[in-house]
Amino acid sequence: MTSWDIATPTSLGTAVAKTEINGGQPLTKPTQAQTLIEVVPYMSSTGNMTAGQTNLTKCIIESNSINLLPKQFIVPPIQAGLGTFGSSLTPMLDTVECNTPLQLGSTQQFQIYGENYIANTVANKLGVGLHYSTAQTNKKEMFYDSVANETATGTSATTVQGENLTINDGTFLETITPVLVNGVVTAGESFIGSMSISSNDFENSLPLKVPCQPTSVALGSAIGVGLAKQPVYKNIHMGMKSSCLISHNLTIDEAQTASGNFAVGYGYTKNWF
């Protein structure tokens, strides 16, 4: 038997700051639950979005009673447009697999946070749905981490190095979440690019190059820019050393008038299966 619960949407403010959602309170799991199967983050702006500003946010799940760290992943971003744009598009909701074991009969709690990568004029709200099971999991638990800071794309059609990230105690890299968003939008200029992931601590040198979700921009002075779905590349199963320094870079295939931003998140396992 499974059930769902909600960590209620809470404003993250306009600054770059880690903010606890669910009204600033921990969320207690159902006593019957023995597994956190997955979570679904969902986000919206609290008012009129500002041209050239994107809601680029990470969700962080912590606990004082459950051994689940790290669980830090990027929420599908909401992009703004150009001028007095008439519409924005909130990406489709998607699940983040967890398979976290829970203690039967306990009142274990989650502390769930949101943190914006980029400061905005208008605040955004973040909520999270949690999917529980009364059965014990027999699947490998997933852990997630993402880079601490976004990187500017620059304006040239070139390759830009992003921020490195070290994963400790991992065994297999399973997912890659490449994120590419506009900054100030220019009519007729679209973002298209790919991200390359590499490490000397991987078990082999097979390429890990994945496309980012492109964004297309039309003509005019009031343009909305939408990201329909944030891609997550799964089933990678790349072996890692116990301390794995991962690099990523972005290749932009069209020059831009104004710079955007990019970031990346990784999902991995800690046990051999």
N, C-alpha and C positions, 0 to 999 in steps of 0.2 A: 504494500500500500504506500502511496506517495501523497504528499501535501505541499502546498505553496504558502509562503508568507512574504510580507513586504517590509523592507526597511524604508520608511516613508521619505518621499522627496524633501530635500532640505536645500536652502540656498547656500551656494558656495561663495557668495560674495563676488566682488570684482577684482580682488587681488590674487596673487599666487600664494595660497595658504592652504594647508591641510585642515579640512573641516569635517567634523563628524556629522553624518546624516542620521536619519531616524529621529529628528528633533534633538540631536546631540546626546541621545541615549543608546546604550547597548541594546541589541536584539537578542532575546532568549529563545533558544531552540525548543521545539516541542519535546516533551520528555520521552515520547515514544520513538523519536527519530534516531536512527543509527548511522545514517549517511547523509551528507550534503552532496547531492548529485551534481548540481549545477546552479549557476546564478545568472540573472539577466539584468544588466545595468540599463537604466533608461534616463534620458536627460532632455531638458528643454530650456530655452531662454525664458527669463521672467518678464521680459518686456520687448520693446522694439529693438532688434539687433542693430548694431552700428556697422556701417559700410566698412569693409576691410578687416573686420574682426571676427575670428573664428572661436567657437567653443571647443577647445582642445584640452581634454581632461583625462586624468587617470583615476581609477577606483582602487582603493586599498582596503583589504579585509584583514583584520587582526583579531586576536583573542587572548585573554589572560588564562583561559582554561582548556583551549584546544590547540594541539600542535599542528598548525596549518601554514606557517610562514615559509616563503613569502607568497602572498596572493595580491599582486599589484599588476593591473592590466589597463590598457588604454580603452576608453569609452569611444564608440564611433562618433566622430566629430560632427558638429553642425556648422556649416560654412555660411558666412554673410556674402553680400554681393557688392554691387557698384551703385553709388548714388542713392536715391530714395527707392530702393528695390522693393518690389511688391510682394515677393514671396521668398521663403526659405524652405529647405527640405531637411526634415529630421530622418536620419538613416533608419533602415529596418532594424528591429530588435533582433538580437542574436544571443545565444547561450554561451556561457563560459564554463567548460567542464571542470568539475572539482574532484568528485569521488573522495571526499574527506570523511574519514571515520569519526563517528560521534559516540558518546557514552549513553547507553540505554538507561532511562530513568533519571538522568541528570538534568540540571538547568544550566548547561553551558551557554556562554554568551559570545556574540560577535560584536566587535567594534568596527563599524564600516565608515570609511572616509572618502571624500572626493578632494582632488587637488588640481587646480587649473595649471596648465603649462604656461598660458598666456593671460596677462591681465586684460580685462575688457571693461568697457564703459557700463554695460548692463550685465547684471548677475545671471548665472544659470543655476538650475536646480537639478540635483541628482537623486535618483532612487534606485533601489535594487530589489529584484524579486529573487527569493531563495526557494529551491526545489529540494524537498527532503524525501527520504525513504525510511520506512520502518525496518527494512532489511539491511543486513550488513553488506557492504560493498565487497566484490571480488575483483574489482578493477584497480589499476594503478592510480594513485592520487596524482593530480596535476598541480604543479606549482607555477607561478607566474612572476615575471619581473619585467620592468621597462626602464628605459633610459631616464635619468634624472631630469634632463633638460632637452628641449627641442633644439634643432639646428636650422639656421636660415639656409634656404636653397641657393641664394644668390640669383643673378639674372641671366647668366650665360648658359648655353647648352653645353654642359660639362658634368664632371663627376665631383661631388662634394663629400668630404669625410664627415661622418656623424660621431656622436659621443660613444666611447667604449663602455662596456658593461661586463662585470665579472659575476659569473654564476658559481656558487660554492655548493658542493655536495650533490651536484646533479649527475645523472648517468646518461640520459638521452634527451636531446633537444627534440621536441615534438611539434611545436607550432611557431610560426613567425607572423607577426602582425605589423605590416609596413603602413605607415600613415603619412600622407602627403596632402597638405592643405594650402589654399591660396592665402595670400595676405591682401594687399590692396588689389582689387580686380581691374584689369584693363580689357576693354571691349575687344573681342576677336582673338584674345590670347588664352589658350587652354593649357593646362598642366598635363603632361604625359611623361612618365618616367618609370624607372625600376630601381629596386634596392638589392644590393649584394651583401651577403652575410659571410664572414670568414673568421677563422680562428686557428692558431697553431695548436690549440688544445682539443680540436676535433679529432675523431678517430681516423679520418681520411680527408683528402682534399677535393672530394666531389663538390661541384659548384652548387651554391645556394643563392640563386638569383631569381627574384620574383617581381612581377609587375605590381606597381601601385595602382590604386583605383584612379583612372583619369578624371579630370573635371573639364567640361566644355563650357566655353563662354561665348555668348551670342553678341550681336551688335546692339548699340544704343547707349543711353546714359543712365538707365535704371534697370540693372540686370541682377537677377537672382542666380546663385550658384548652388548646385545641389550635389550631395554625395549620397547616392541611393543605398549603398551597402559597403561597409568596411570589410575588405578582404582579410581572411585569416587562413593561412596555409598550414594544413594539418598533416599528420602521418609522416613526418620527416624522419624521425627515429635515427638521428645522428648521434653517435656515441661521443661522450665528452669526458675529459679528465675531471677529477674531483674539484679542481679550481680551474675554471674555463674563462679566459678573457676573450670576449667576442667583439669584433669590429663590424661596423656597417657603413656603407656609403650609398649615396643616391646619385643616379645618373639621370639628368634632365635632358630630354630629347628635343625641346624647343626653348629658345631664348624667351625671356620674359622682361617686361618693362619694370615690374616690381617683384621683390622677393616674396616667397612663401616660406613655409616651415615644414620640417619632417621629423619624425621620431619612429621608434620601433619598440615592440614588445615581444617577449619570448615565453613560450610555455614548455615545461620540461618535467621529467620524472626524477625521483630520487632512488628508486628501487629497481633491481633487475627482475625482469619478467620474461 
